[in-house]
Amino acid sequence: MAKKTHVKVRLVPEAKPDSPFFYYVKKPAGGEKAKVKLSAKKYNPSTKKHEMFVEKKLPPHSK
């Protein structure tokens, strides 16, 4: 079985991490870019503004 080349991470607003809105993005699984935390300026519909979103861990799931 091949190794995964990307992992899924969740971007949440930097100012209010408990906001109901977030983005899912793909991030490289290996190399130098995998060690750097993602941050991007995205639109937040709950505040109706562009804000900085930062990477957080995915929430635990139930089986």
Buried (B, 14 or more C-beta within 10 A) or exposed (E): EEEEEEEEBBBBBEEEEEBEBBBEBEBBEEEEEEEEEBEEEBEBEEEEEEBEBBBBEEEEEEE
